[in-house]
Amino acid sequence: MLSRFAPAGRRTAFLASLASGALLLAATVLPQSAQPAQAAPLMRMPFRCGQTWNASTRSDHSPQFAVDFNRDNDFGDAVIASAGGRVTTVRNLGDTSYGRYIIIDHGGGWTTLYAHLSEFAVSQGQNVSMGQRIGSVGNSGGSSGPHLHYEQRLNGADQRVVLGGNPVTYFDSTQSLTSHNSC
């Protein structure tokens, strides 16, 4: 240890050596999971500007933080990308589970999933912009009526949905939300 009375140049060299050693130790000892998580991109409602939808959440939903969006006569309404990214999945599971669904990769481990669609408007590998039409509301898969099942995921794990910086209310609740996507 250096005395606080050591020459300034020697103290600076000593402190730089300590800092360098600490960085080397952190890089070799800290597990990958200790790295900071990427901030979520700004995500908007997956519907056109000005449309009002009911957002429903339930404690028994699978996955738990998914949101079901619906409104009167919504079958066939446009579903749009809640943020820009690359389409990684366009799949039809038939009459089970998500039915017709799309996954968009937004970078930093963040993805969104749009399920129970009636049709697709994008293809796998396609880049999309926020507000671009990707499909239509439907009743496919294990759905009990027309609606959009929507998820936000980080590294594959479902997250509480945040739209335009505002968290959706959980659980067993329905709230009326107005889209500001691409307004």
Secondary structure, DSSP 8 states (H G I E B T S, - for coil): ---TTS-HHHHHHHHHHHHHHHHHHHHHHS-GGGS----------SS-TT-EEEEEE-TT-SSTT-EEEE-TT-TT-EEE-SS-EEEEEEEE-TTSTT-EEEEEEEETTEEEEEEEEEEES--TT-EE-TT-EEEEEB--TT-SSSBEEEEEEETTEEE--EETTEE---SSEEEEEE--TT-
